[in-house]
C-alpha cells in the first residue's frame, strides 16, 4: 500500500502533463479562455491600483488585473517576453494609479531574484456580456 500511493501520484502527474504543457505553450489560447464571454471596451491609460483585487500573468503575453467583475488586460509595450506566470509582480507607483507609462518589476517566486521588467501599455477592459 505504501508503494501504491506514490505510483498513483506519479500516474496522475503524467496524465495531466500534456494538457498543462499545451496550455503553457500557447499563452494566447490561455488568455482567450480567460476572456471567454467578455467583450472588450475602450482602452484606458490608467487603472486605480487600490481597486485591483488580483492580477495574473499570461506567459510572454499580458498581465490581467481584476477590478470587480471586469478584467483589465495589459499587453506590455516592452519586455513582454520576460513575463512568466511563476514570477511575482513588483509594482511601484507615484499616486494611486497604475498607468501605461509605468514599469513593473518581475521577481522569481522561489529565489526572489530579479527576473526582468515590463513597460506597461494601455489597459483594455473586458466586461461580461449580459444575457438578453
N, C-alpha and C positions, 0 to 999 in steps of 0.2 A: 504494500500500500504506500509506503514511504517513497518508493521509486515511481509510482504511478502519477503522483501529483506534479512533479517536475516535468514528466513527459507530456502530461496534458497541457501544462502551461506553455511548453515549447511548441506543441502542435497548434495551439490557438494563436500563438505569435506568428508562426509561419503562415497560417491560413489568412491572417489579417494583413500580412506584408504586401502582397501585390496591389490591393486596393489603396492602401496608405501610400505606397510608393508612387502609384499612378497619380494620385491627387497631389503629392508633393512635387511631381514633375510638371504638372500643369496648373500653375497658380491662377491663370485666367479662368479656368473651369471652376476652381475653388471660389474665386470672387463672384463669378456668375451664380453659383449655387447659393452663396450668402445673400445675394441681391434678388433672388427669385421672388416674384410677386410684388416688386417695388418699382417705382418709376422715378427717373432722375429729374431733379429740379434744376434751377438756375445756379451755376457755380457761384460761390461766395469767396471773398478774400480771407475772411476770418471766422472763427468759431469761438464761443466763450468757453474757456478751458474748465472753469468751475462747474459747468453743466454736463461735462463729459462723464458718463458712468462707467465706460470701459473702452478699451482700444484693442485692436487686433492687427497683427502684421500678416500680410499676404506676401509670401516669399517673392523677392525681386520685383514686386509689382506695386503694392499700395499699403497704406495704413488706413484702417477703418475705425472711426470713432463713433460711439453710440451716444446720442443725446435723446432721451425719451425713447420713442419708437422709431426715430429717424436714424439712419446710418449715413454718416458723412465720410465719403471716400476721398482720400488724398493720394494722388499719384505724384510722388516727388519729382521736382524738376531736375534734381541731380542726386546721384548716389543710390538710386532705387535698387541697383544690383546688390547693394550691401544688405538689403532687408532680408532678415531671416526670422521665422516665427519662433525660434528659440532665443532670440535676443530680447533685451529689456530696453524700452524707450526711456530716455532721459531728456525731459523737456524743461527748458529754462525760458521764461518769457519776461518781458517787461510789461507789466499790467496784467489784465485778466484774460486777454485774448491770445489765441494761437493763430498766426497769420501766415500767408503764403510767402512772406519774406523771412520766416523763422527757419532755424535748423533744429534737428532732433538728433541727439547722440544715441548710438547703439552700443549696448554693453552685452557681453556674453553672459548668459544666465548662470552658468556654472562658475566660471572663474572671475566674473565681474570685470574682466579686462575690456578695454576699448575695442569695439568691433567695427567702427566706422560712423558715418553720419549721413543724413539726407537733408537736402534743401527742399522744403515743402512747396507744393503747387497749390492751386485752388482747391477748395473743399466743395465737393458735389453732394448735395443732399439726395438721399434715396428714401422715399416715403412709401408706405404700404398702399397698395391700390385698394380703394374702397369697393366692396361688393355692392352691386346695384340690383 
